[in-house]
Amino acid sequence: MRKVQTEMNKFTLFDLETLIAERAQHGDDSSWTARLMGMGIEKAAEKLGEEAVETVIAAVAQDGEATRKEAADLLYHLLVVLNMKQVSLDDVMSELEGRTGQSGIAEKSARSEGTK
């Protein structure tokens, strides 16, 4: 179900991560990214949670267009929070890559055992 690469869809999460970092660094008041970061991690994390809930609501309603839009908002706010916590997308991708060597059930079980 993957789209064929076109000029319109070459924008990646890595591009968005770079854009967020640039806007955060410049601190321009006209930038929502800079303003959100200026409100602190609690507000940014709250917005991330709101977008997650909105994505779930859209998906349960089986509204594909709304789900796509809310997923975009969710990814944006996730990258803002990651930037604020100094966690790169590469770090997250490495974590995911490390999990591909075992089943999701085994990986989750290993995490639960580590917290006991």
N, C-alpha and C positions, 0 to 999 in steps of 0.2 A: 504494500500500500504506500510505499515510499514515492514521493514526487520526483519527477525527472528534474534534474538541476537546470534552472533557468537563471537569467539575470535577476529576476525578482526574488528568488529565495536563496541567495548566496549569503545573506546576513545570518551570522551564527551567534550562539550564546557567548562565544569568546569575543565576538565583536561587541555585543551588549555589555559584557564585563568590562571591556576597555573603555567604552563610552561612559559607563557609570563611574569608573575610576577617574576619568578625566573631569567629569562634572563635579565629583566630590572634591577633587584637588583645587578646582577653580573657585568653588564656593559662591557661584553666581546666584543672587537672590531670585532671578527669574527661572532658575532651574529647579524643578520639583525634586530631583535627586539630591541636590545640595540642601534644599530646605528640609527634606525628610531626614537626611543624615544629621542636620543641625538640631532636630528634635530629639535625637538620642536613640539608642538601641531599643529601648522599651517601645517607643512609638513605631519604629521601623518593624519590629517583630510583631506588634499588634496589627499593622497593615498586612504583613505577610499572612497572619492567621485569618484576617478578614477575607483576603483573596483566596485562601485555601477553601474556606467555607463557601464562598461564592462559586468556586469551581465545582465543588461537590454538588451544590444545589442545581447548577446548570446541567451537570452530567446526569443526575437523577431525573431531572425533567426531560431528559433525552433531547436537549436543545443543542445541536451540534455547533451552530454559530456562536451561541453564548458560551459554550464550553471552550471553544477556540479562543475567544476574547478573554475570558477569565483566566485561562491557562497562560496566556501571554502576560497578563497582570501578575499572576502568581510567580512566573519565572523571573520577571523583572524584580519584584519585591524580594524574592529569594536571593538574587544576585546582589541586591543592595545590602541585605543582612550579612551575606557572606563577606562582602567588601568591608563592612564595618567590623567584623570579627577577624579580619585578615586571613580569611580562608579563600584560597583561589579555586576557580573552577577546575584547574588542573588537579588540585588536591582532592576535590570531590570525585573527579573522573578516575583518579588513581585508586581511591577507596572502592568505587564501583568495580573497577577492573580486578582488584584483589578478591572481590566476592564472586567473580564468575567461575572460579575454579571448583566451586562446590554448589550443591543445590541450595536454593533459598531457604528451604526448611532446615537443613543442617547448619547453615550460616546463622540463622536466627536462633536456633537452639544453642549454638556456641556462645552467642552474645548473652543469652539469658543465663547460662551457667556461669559466665564471668561476673554477673552482677549479684550472685547469691552469696 
